[in-house]
């Protein structure tokens, strides 16, 4: 059975299409914590607990913990791991050394984006790819199409891990009380395998999707409940709150971070999305010639950030117009809790992508003025 509906939470709209839902390991713990659960990317996920704004503020000011165990984990191992990843990802894997992480994307044959991902380097023949939950099957099938001729083993271990993101200025303090590892020595976009709360073989990653700092922890499912409870207890004196998908979305949008399915997809190129910095033409990869030509010829459209001048909240799918003509669409939008402004991102013609340019967002058939601004929308004071 296919169900399609929309959940409105203050300023965020999440469109959901679900069939048979999977459960994350801690579903009952989240329900006991009072979480509002919704179908998302095929999983029953917590979208908020105490409230979107409270959770958002906790992450910016103290700390929040997200259960994002719906994300996918693929391991790539073997002597041809690097040549394979050089072919299927846009960034330069040769720049990675053990313990480092790289943001990248899977380009398709047309120059669009199959998915964006993180690449973890354990060794020159051992990598972890972390992909979006909604694209796990799509990504797997895509990668399997390119394995011929490479000596490697590709394994999908998405069902074996839980993933928690502890984000905020007090995240390190909270986690340090649970481990002998020197967390302050783990630089941004680096990781170690260590022990936390007596649980061994936890991947401790200095990454996140909030711009607030902190860590992401990959833990075997059998240990997930113990780790979650330990972090919650350790975080009580620091104001730690459980946070859901609603706050995760407002936090990432304030930082101008792309969300797959909204801001990037199979029809948008990494160059159009402002991801030229992860698109390296020093190597040959899927559609590299198409993207190189696009760069040489110049872009026709570009993803921009904008803030509303007049009153109104932009939402995904709203049309963008200039002088009465539709020229683009909103990909993400919200009322920003940290800035107090209504903000959004969207694709517009390249000539209208300059900071300070004004256009209209069509909200309920009304033209509401907006202005292109530099991202991120939020910076620490």
Secondary structure, DSSP 8 states (H G I E B T S, - for coil): --EEEEEEETTEEEEEEESS-EE-TTHHHHHHTT-EEEEETTEEEEEESS-HHHHHHHHHHS-EEEE-TTSEEEEEESTTHHHHHHHH-SS-GGG--TTBEEEEEEE-TTS-EEEEEEEEEEETTEEEEEE-GGGHHHHHHHHHTT-TT---EEEE-GGGEEEEEEESTTHHHHHHTT-SS-GGGS-TTBEEEEEETTEEEEEEE---SSSS-EEEEEEEGGGHHHHHHHHHHHHGGGT-EEE-HHHHHHHHHHTT---BTTTB-TTS-TTTTT-GGG--TTS--TTHHHHHHHHHH--SEEEEEEEESSS----TT-EEEETTEEEEEEEEEEE-TTT-SEEEEEEEEGGG-STT-EEEEEETTEEEEEEEE-S-S----
